């Protein structure tokens, strides 16, 4: 697709991964990867095409500046073990907004500026070189974010969070994992319900807390509020 016409990306898949990379090329591109949902099962190209035609609606299109890469099941009662995993790898202009969701895969974003909204029920979030309003969540995976800025809001119900070399308004929360933050500046809120908090080289304002672990903070030049219900607090 001509890159100059792309202003936003909408992508949705029930069982695969979504990857978006921003760049300055003249073309935007969507690659579609399809395999059996059951990783131990191998399907021929003809078998994949038959299942795709019978059980799925696959849309890869552009209209009015919006690029769409969407997979939907025709029948929600399909057996996962006998289904397909459909992943999208997208190469877009850097200055776009995104709306992304997957039920079972990872989400990878890099090199984007704008409003990014994304969620996964079972995968990890890998984020780098993002600038703008970044709002992401996962129910079961880890979150890694680096070299990003402005307004960052990330949450996970079951994984760890690692954030490094970021600045701006940063809110990080996990219900079941640990938090590792380093080289951050701005207004930072980092909390976990079930793990430890480790931070170093923080500037600005920091509110860090846990309900079940230790809080260890070093090399700070910031306002600090630190709290734990079940561990030690070390601040340097």
N, C-alpha and C positions, 0 to 999 in steps of 0.2 A: 504494500500500500504506500502511496506517496506520504512521506513523513510530515510534510508541511500542513496536511489537512487534519492530522490527528491531535485532538485536544484532550481526550479522555480514553480510559480503557475500563471495560467491564469484563470480568472473567469469573466463571463459576464452574466447578467440577465436583462430582460426588466422591471420587476416589483417588484422584491424582494430585500431582504437584502443580504449583503455579510459580513461574519465574519471570520477572520483569527487569530488563536492563535498559536504562536510558542512555542515549547517545546523540550524536550530531550528524548521523548519516542522512542521506536523501530518501531512504526507504525505511518503512516500518515493516516488521515481519512477525508472523506467528508460526511457530512450529508445533505440530501436534504429535504426541507420542502415545501409542496405544499398546497395551499388553494385557494379559490375563490378570484379574484381580488377585487370584491365587498365584503367588510367586513361584510355586512348585509346578505350575501347569504351563505348557508351551502350546500356543495356538499358531496355526499357519496364517498367512496373510488373508487367504480366502475365508477361513473360519472367523477371523477378526472382523472382516468386512460384513459377513453374514450377521453376526451378533450386533454390529453397529447399526446396520439397516433395520433390524427387527426390534431392537430394544432401546435405542438411544436417539436423541435429537442432538445433532452436532451443528453448531453455528460458528462460523468464522467470517466476519463481515465488517464493513465500515459504512457508516451512514451519519451524515450531519456532524462530522468531526469525532464521532464515538466509534472506537474500535471494540468489537465484541468477540470474545472467545468463550463460548458457553457450551457445556455438555449437560443434558438433562435426561434422566431415565423416562422412558415412556410408561413403564410400569414400576411403581415404587416397591412392589412385592418381589422384584427379581432377587434371586439368590446371589448374594455377594460372592460366594465361592465359585460361581459359574459366570461371573460378570467380567467387565472390562475396567481397567484402570486407565483413565484418559488424562494426560498431563499437557500443560501448555507452557511453552517457552516463548516469551514475547520480547521483541527488540523495538523500542519506541523512542520518540523524541524525549529529551530529559524533562521538559516542561509540560507535564501532563498530570491530570488527576486520575486516581484509580479507585475501583470498587471491586474487591476480590474476595472470593470465599471458596473453601474446599472442606469437605467433610472428613477427609482422611489423609490429606497430604501435607507436605511442607510448603511454605511460601518464602521465596527469595526475592528481595528487592535491592536494586543498587542503581546509583547514578540518576536519581529522580528529584525534581523540584516541583512542589505543588501540594495538593491535598491527597493523602494516601490513606485509604480505609480498607482494612483487610482482616480476615478471621479464618481460623481453621479449628476443627473439632479434635483433630488427632495428631497434628504435625508440629514441626519446629518453625520458628521465624528467624530467618537469617537476613539482616538488614545492614546496609552500608552505604555511605555517601548519599544520604537522603537529606533534603532541606525543605522545610515547610511544615504543614500540619500532618503529623504522623500518628495514626490511631489504629493499633493492632492488638489482636487477642488470640490466644489459643487455649483450648480446654485441657490439652494433655501433653504439650511439648515444651521444649526449652526456647529461650529467646536470646539471641545474640545481636547486639546493635553496636555499631562503631562509626566514627567519623560522620556523625549526623547532627543536625541542629534545628533550632527554632522551637516548635511545640511538639513534644514527644510523649505519647501516652501508650504504654504497653502493659499487658497483663496476661498471666497464665494461671490456670487452676492447678497445674500439677508439675511444673518444671522449674528449672533454674533460670536465672536471668543474669546475663553478663553485658555490661555497658562500658564502653571505653571511648575516649576522645570525642565526647559529645558536649554540646552547650545549648543553653536555652531553658525553657520550662520543661522539666523532665519528670514524669510520673511513672514509676515502675512498681508493679505489685504482683506477688505470687502467693497462692494459697498453700503450696506444698513444697517449695524448693528454697534454695539459698540465693543470695544476691551478691554479686561481685561487681563493684563499680570502681572505675579508675579514670583519672584525667578528665574529670567532668567540671563544668562551670555553669553557673546560672542558679535557678531555683529548682532544687532537686528533692523529690519525695520518693523514698525507696522503702517499701515495707514487705514483710513476709509473715505468713501465719505459722510456718512450720520449719524454717531453716535459719541459717546464720546470715549475718550481713558483714561483708568485708569491703572496705573502701579505702582508697588512697589517692592523694593529689586531687583534692576537691576544693573548688573556689565558689564563692557566692553564698547560697543558703542551702543547708542540708537538714532534712528531717528523715531520720532512718530508724526503723524499728522492727522488732520481731516478737512473736508470741511464744517462740519455743527454742531460741538458740542464743548464740553469742553475737555481740556487736563489736567489731574491731575496726577502728578508723585511724589512719595514719596520714601524716603530711597534709594537714588541713590548714587552710587559710579562709575559713568561712564561718558564718553563724551555724551553730550546731544544736539540734534537738535529737537526742538518741534515747531509745527506750527498749526494754526487753521484759517479758514476763517470766522467762525461765533460764536466763544465762548471765554471763558476765558482760561488762561494757569496758572497753579499752579505747582511750582516745589520746592521740598524740598530735 
